[in-house]
């Protein structure tokens, strides 16, 4: 069963290595957990899942492989009539397996062996072909594959105490294909990190304190600057029109980015980037910032992130005067090309499902301008890919 668990995880695209699988087996061998299915669920999840985005896939595989698995250490129920067991052997067992049953001395000897093993076994057993347990081929236990055996435990109605954990799928919103929440966005944004220590020395340097105290012969407290993420990010948010249906998602991205990046600034635009942007949508007609000023203010080492559905008339991108709100002297494509030339690390996050991109001409135009590989869907997988692009 464990081997099937491992192969099913790999088939579900959960990146589980053989080393991690062997760590799990070693932990079970050394009795790292109590004899409880729920404990096994948490142990295997901790050992085999390295990234939170795979938790939902793990839960689905676990629920499939260990479906119906319950604790079997409380009671013995051996009241199944012998005639039923014999009929099962006729239906399911091979001649060789029937001979093995007879080698035990028949059904009476089978029951006697069961009682002996109950006295001999001191702990729960998973898999195998001898002990009383679950998921094995032993004649005694539950959830295994030996149809002539005797069901042990699970008397009366099934409690399913552990099943509620993985079948509820607490992490179902962490799959690669789903849209993002603030917490999930933060996890994805953490790929874009470059740490350095700068600023005032306010953090205790434990190693330095020990070294200097030993050298001086008295306690010498050493402080150092806090280790911070030095990545600088500039966000451009498309606002209004077709983006109104994506406001909540953009708010979550904005909130997460403000938390994760110390050096971050933002501006708004509508549909396509033109000669001006703004900070406050309520005063966007009165308090605009020249796009040229933005390009001169923020150095080329900034990471540029456009957030928009890129859904508009292609005319708005490719022609002067194409804007639906004002007369633009230069086409939006010209401004996008300028940004792409100045900033080497730039991506476009698109909340429109990727399956629709090829059917929207304006999306194709923008991808041609900025580079096809620079546009990513606004999902966990897409944001992860965008952060990798910005980290190059």
N, C-alpha and C positions, 0 to 999 in steps of 0.2 A: 504494500500500500504506500509506503514512504517513497519508493521508486516511482510509482505512478504520480504521486504528489509532485515530485521534482520535475518529471517530464511534462506534466500538465501546466505547471508554472512556466516552463520554458516555452511551451506551445502558445501560452497566452501573452507572450512577449514581456514577461517579468524577468529581468536580467539576473537570474540566479546562477551562481557558479557552483562548481563541484565542491570547492573549498567551503563555501557557506553551508552547503548541504551536509558535509562531513562535520562541521561545527555543531549543527543541530543534532546530528546523530550522537556525537560525543557528549553533548549536554544531557541527552536522554539517558545515555549509558551511565553517566555519573550522577543521575537522579537530581538534576538541577531544579526540578519542579515537583510539586505534589502529584499524586495520582488523580489528575483531574483533566478532563478534556479541554475545559476553558483555559487552564494554565498552559496546556500544550499549544492552543491557538496563539496565545500571546507570545510564548517562547519562539514558535516557528516564525511568527510575523517579525519579531525583533531580529532573528537570525538571518532571515532570507530577504527581507525588504530593505533596500538601501535608500529609496527615494519615495517620498509620500505620494507622488503621483501614481504609484503602482499599488497602493493599498486597496483600491477598489477591485482591481484585477485579482489580487491575492484573495480577497474575501470571496469573490465568485468561484475561484478554483477550489478554495478550502471547502466552501459549501457544497460543491459538486463531489469532491473526492471523499469527504467525510460526512456525507449526507446521512442523517439519522444516528450518528454516533453518540452514545450516551455513556454515563458512568455506570460501571457494572460491578461495584465492589460492595454493595449493600446486602444483597440477598441471593439466595439460590432457589431457582424454580425448575425442578426436574420432574414435573408431573405430566410430561408429554407421554402419551401411551406408547408402549413399545411397538405396537402394530403400525402406528403412524411412521415411526422412524424406519421400520423395515420397508414400508411402501415407498418412502423417500429414497431408500437405497436402490430399489428396483428402478426408479425413475431417473436418478441422477448419477449414480456411481458407476464407474467402470468395473470390470471383473477384477482388475488388480486391486482397486480400492475396497471392493467387497471382501477380498481375501485378507486385506489388512485388518478389517473389522473382525473377521473370524479368527485372525491370529491373536487378537486380544482375549479370545475365549468366548465370543458371542456377546449378546446384549446384556446378559447378567454381569459378565466380567466388565463390560463397558461401564455400567453403573457403579460397580465396585471401584474401578480405576478413578472414576470421577470423585468419589468420596475421598480417596487417598490423596488426590491432587489438591482437593480443597484444604486438607489438613497441611499439606506440604507447602503450598504456595502462600507467601506472606505479603505479596504486593500485586498491584495491577500490572497486566501484561498486554502489550500492543503488538499484534501480528504474531507470527510464528506458528508452529504446528504442535505444540505440546501444552503450554500453560493455558489456564482459563483467562480469556481476555477478549479483545475485540479486534476485528479486522484481519484475523489470521485464518489458518486452515485447521486449527485444533478442533477436535470434536466437541469441545466445551467452550461456551462463551457467547458473544453477541456480535452481530455485524460482520461476520466472517464469510468464508466461502466453503465451509464443510457442511453440506446439507444434511448429513446423517447425524449431526451433533446435537447437543442439548443446549438450549438457550439458558444463559445464566444472567440473572438480574433483570432489570427493566420490568419488574412485575407490575401489573395494573397499567394505568395510563402512563404515557411517556411524558417526562417533565420537560425535556428539551432545554435545560438551563444554559448549555453552552451554545446551542444553535442560534439563540437570539443574538449572539454577538456578531457572527459572520453573516447570517442571513438578513439582519437589519442593515448591514453594509453602511456603517457609520461614516465611511470615507467615500461614499458613492459620488460626491461632488469633486473628487480629486482625479478623475480619469482625464487622459490627455485631450479628449475631444470636447469637454464641456467648457462653457464660458467661465469667466473668472470671478472670484470673490476677493475681498481685500486681503484676507490671509493667504489665499493661494497666489495672488499677485506678488505679495512680499516674498514668498518662497522662490518664485521664478526670477524676480529681480535680483535676488542675492547672487545669481551667477555673475552679475556685472559688478565686480569688486576689485579694487586695487588699494591695498592698505598701506598707510604710511603714518609715521608719528610726527605731528607738527603741532605748533601752538605752545601754550604755557605748560610747564611740567606740573601736572596735578595728580598723576597716578603713581601709586607706590611701585617702585622697581624692586621686587623682592630679591632677585638674583644680585642686582647691583648693591642693595643694602647689605646683604650677607657678605659679599666680597669686600666692600669698603669697611664694614665693621670689623672683619677679620684682619684687614690690613692696618687699620688705625688702632685697634685694641679697645675700642669703645663703640657703642651703638651709633652708627652714622646713617641716618635715613636718606635714601636716594629716591628722588622723584623723576618721572619722565612724562613726556606728552602722551595724551591718550591716542591709542591706535584707531584711526578713522579711515573710512572709505573715501579715497580722494577722487573717485570718478566724478566728472562734471557732466551734467545732463541738461539739455534744452528741449522742452516739449512744445509741440505745436498742435493744438486741438482744433479740429473742425467743429464748428458749432452752428446749430440751426438747421432748418430744412429736414432732410432725411436723417440727420444725426440725432433728431429729437428722440427717436426710439432707442437710442444707445446712451442716453444721458447717465443712467444709473451705472452702467459699466465704465464709462469714462470717469465718473466721480470716484469709483473704487480704484481705478488705476492711478488717478491723481493723488488720492489719499495715501496709497501704498508707496508711491514714488517719493512723496514728501517725507515719509518716514525713513526710507531706505537710503536716500541720497542727501548728503549734507550740502553739496553744491548742485542745486537744481533751480532752474527758472522756467517760465512758461509764457506762452502767448496764444491768442485765439486767432482763427481765420475762418472764412466761410467758403466752403467748396474747394477753392484752390488758393494757393499762396500768391498774393499780389504785392503791390508796392508798400502796403502798410498792414500792421497787425495791431492788436489791442490787448489790454490786461483785464478790463472790466466790461462785461457785455452790456451792462446798463448804460454805459457812457461810450460805447464803441464808435459813435459818430462824432463825438467831441474830443475824445482823448485817445488818439491813435499814435502808434510808434512807427517811424519809418523802418521798413525792412532793411534798407541799407544801413541804418544805425545799428540794428540788431546784428547784422553780419560783421560790422566793424567792432562792436562791443565784446562779442563772445569769441574767444580764440578758437583756432582750428582744432584744438584737442578736445573740444566739447563733443559729446555724443548727441546726435540729433534724432529725435523720435517724432514722427508725424503720426497723429491718430485721427483717422477719418475713413469714411466708407468709399471715398473716391468716386462717388456716384453722382454724375451731373452730365450736362451736355458736353461732348468733346470740344465744342466751340468755346466753352468757358476756359479751356486749358490752352488752346492752340492759337487763339486770335486776340489781338488788341480789342478792347471794348467788349470782351466776352463776358465780363462779370455781370451778374444779374442785379447788382446793387449800385454800381458806379461805373464810370468810364475809366478803364485801366489803359494807360498809355502803352504798356508792354504786356505781352501775353503771359499768362501764369506759367507756361512751360519755361519761359526765360528765367523766371525767378527760381523755379525748382532746379533748373540746371546750375544756376549760380550757387545754390546751397550745396548741391552734389559736388561741385568743383572745389569748394572751400573746405567742406567737412568730409573727411575720408570715411568716417564711421557714421552712417545714417541708415535708418530703417523706417518703414511705414507699417503701422499696425492697423489692420482693417477688420472692423467688427462684422462685416458682411461675410456669410459662410463662403468658404473657398470654392465650393462647387459652383457658385454663381459668377465667379470672376470672369471666366471666359465668355460669358454672355453679356457682359457690361462693357461697352466700348471705352468709356472713360477710364475704367480700371486698367485696361490694356494700355492706354496712352500713358498713364502715369507710371506704370511698370516699365515701359520702354524708356522713359525719361530718367528715372532714378536707378534703373537696373532691376530686372525681373527677380533676382534673388534677394532683393532688399525689402520686398513686401511680404508680411507675415499675417496669418489670421490671428485675431485677438482671442486665442484660447491658451490653455496652459502650454501645450506643445508649441504653439506659434510664438508665444512670448519667450519660451525657452530658446527657440531658434533665433529669435531677434537678439536676445542677450548674448548668445554665442557670436553672432555677427558683429555686435558692437564691441566684443572683447578681443577681436582679432588684432 
